[in-house]
Amino acid sequence: MTKAELISKMADDAGITKSTAEKALNSLVDAVTESLSSGDKITLVGFGTFDVTERAQREGRNPRTGEAITIPASRTVRFKAGNKLRDTVR
């Protein structure tokens, strides 16, 4: 499903205009992005949890040359599905 399809679905389900649904979706995405960038955890009961994890520096290999390289430490987003979502998808 694309963003445009999601906006259409939200508008139809909520009985609102597509522009209002787009504003709501953009607001949600912005709020999630801001919270995660500041290190907060977001829990949507029944849907899932977003949080930020730290990845340690590690050694890797260049696939072309086989040369050892150092992959720097980084932060990444993790999503864990909630029970309701998990049960629905099964």
C-alpha positions in Angstrom: 0.0 0.0 0.0 1.4 3.4 -1.0 1.0 6.6 1.0 -1.7 7.8 -1.4 -3.6 4.6 -1.0 -3.4 4.9 2.8 -4.6 8.5 2.7 -7.6 7.4 0.6 -8.4 4.6 3.0 -8.1 6.8 6.0 -10.4 9.4 4.4 -13.0 6.9 3.4 -13.0 5.1 6.8 -13.2 8.4 8.8 -15.5 10.2 6.5 -13.1 13.1 6.0 -11.5 14.7 3.0 -8.3 13.4 1.6 -6.5 16.6 2.4 -7.5 16.3 6.1 -6.4 12.7 6.1 -3.1 13.6 4.6 -2.5 16.3 7.2 -3.3 13.8 10.0 -0.9 11.2 8.5 1.9 13.7 8.0 1.4 14.8 11.6 1.7 11.3 12.9 4.8 10.6 10.8 6.4 13.9 12.1 5.5 13.1 15.7 7.0 9.6 15.5 10.1 10.9 13.8 10.7 13.7 16.4 10.1 11.3 19.3 12.4 8.6 17.9 15.2 11.1 17.1 15.1 12.4 20.7 15.4 8.8 21.9 11.9 8.3 23.1 10.0 5.0 22.8 6.5 5.0 21.1 3.9 2.4 22.1 0.6 2.1 20.2 -1.3 -0.6 22.2 -2.4 -3.4 19.9 -0.3 -2.2 17.0 3.3 -2.2 18.2 6.3 -0.4 19.7 8.9 1.7 18.0 12.2 2.3 19.7 15.8 3.3 18.9 18.6 0.8 19.5 22.4 1.3 19.5 24.5 -0.8 17.1 28.1 -1.3 18.2 31.1 -0.8 15.9 31.9 -4.0 14.2 34.1 -5.5 11.6 32.8 -6.4 8.1 34.0 -7.3 4.7 33.9 -5.5 1.4 32.0 -7.9 -0.8 34.0 -7.0 -3.9 37.5 -7.3 -2.6 37.0 -9.3 0.6 39.0 -6.6 2.4 38.2 -6.1 6.2 36.5 -2.8 7.0 35.2 -1.2 10.1 31.5 -0.5 10.3 31.0 2.5 12.6 28.6 2.4 15.5 25.1 3.7 14.7 21.5 4.1 15.9 18.6 2.4 14.2 14.9 2.1 14.6 13.3 -1.1 15.7 9.6 -2.1 15.5 8.0 -4.9 17.6 4.5 -5.9 16.5 1.8 -5.9 19.2 -0.3 -8.9 20.0 -3.4 -7.8 18.1 -1.4 -7.0 14.9 0.5 -10.2 15.2 -2.6 -12.3 15.7 -4.4 -10.6 12.8 -1.5 -11.2 10.4 -1.2 -14.9 11.3 
